[in-house]
Amino acid sequence: MKNASLNVLLKQAEERVLERQALIGRQIVYLGEQLQRHLASPRALMIAGGAGFLAGEASKRLSRPGKNHPPTEEEVIDEQPVKPGLWLTACTFIVKQALMRMS
């Protein structure tokens, strides 16, 4: 008698686990579709382009291609280096704000 009720309980638990796994699979597919839709939106593409532009400008200012000598005084005055952390923080803030507005 006890074995029969334990078998029924086990069978019910297995069914709940399988139902939960199926639900999680459907949720993953749905979230993937939503993420793809949001990332392909014009706003997200514009944000990514802007962030890429800012990162490119920052890296241009930080690297001085073709100049293997120490900078002259005029170059130091003309090219005030911006710390990469500041650019990264600014880009992160812009992307975060845009993503918050999208949702």
N, C-alpha and C positions, 0 to 999 in steps of 0.2 A: 504494500500500500504506500509506504513512504517512498519507495523507489519510483513509483509511477508519478507521484506529485513532484518529486525532484526532477524527473525527466521533463515534465510539463514546464516547470519553472526554467530549466535550462533551455528548452526549445523557445520559450517566450523571450528569454534574454538574448539568444542568438538572433531572433527575428528583429528585436529592437536594435541590436548592433548593426545588422545588415541595412535596416531602414535608415539609421543614422549615417552610415557610410554613403548610401545613395544620396541622401540629402546634402551631405558635405560635397560630394562630387558635383551636384547640380549648382550649389552655391559657388564653387570654384569657377565653373564655366561662366556663370552669370557675372561674377566679379571681373573675370578676364575680359569679357565683352565690354563691360562698362569702362574698364581701365583703357582698353584700346580706343573706345569711342572718345573718351575725354582727352587722351594724349594726341589723338589725330585732329582735335578741334582747332580751328584757326587761332584761338586765344593761346592754347598750349604751344602751338608751333611758333607763334610770335614771341612768347616768353622764352622758349628755348633758343630762338635766334638772337634775341636780345642778350640773354645770358652768355651765349657763345661769343657775341661781339664784345661784350665787356671783358670776358676772359682773354680774348685775343688781344684787345687793347692793353690789358694789364701785362700780358706776357711780352708784348712788343716793347713796352716801356721798361720792363725789367731786364730783357736781354738786349744786348747791343751787338748785333751781328757785324762781323767784319772789323771790329775795333778791339785789337789785342793789346792796346796800350792803356795805361791808366787814364781816366777821364781828365780833361783839362778843366780849369776853373769855369770857363764858359759852358762846357758841357754839363758840369755839375749844376750850374745855375739853371740851364735850359731844361735839363732832364731831372727834375726832382722825382726820385723813385717813389713809387707807391708800394707799400708793403703788400705782399700777396694775400696775407690774411684779411686785410681790409677789403680787397676786391672779392674774395671768396665769401666773406660775411655779407657784403652788399648783394651779391648774386643770390646767395641763399635766402636772404630776406625778401628779395623781389619774387623769387619763385614761390616761396612760402605764402606770401600775400596773394599772389595770383591764384594759387591752388585753393586757398581758403575762399576766395571769391567765386571760384568755379563750383564749389559744392553748395 
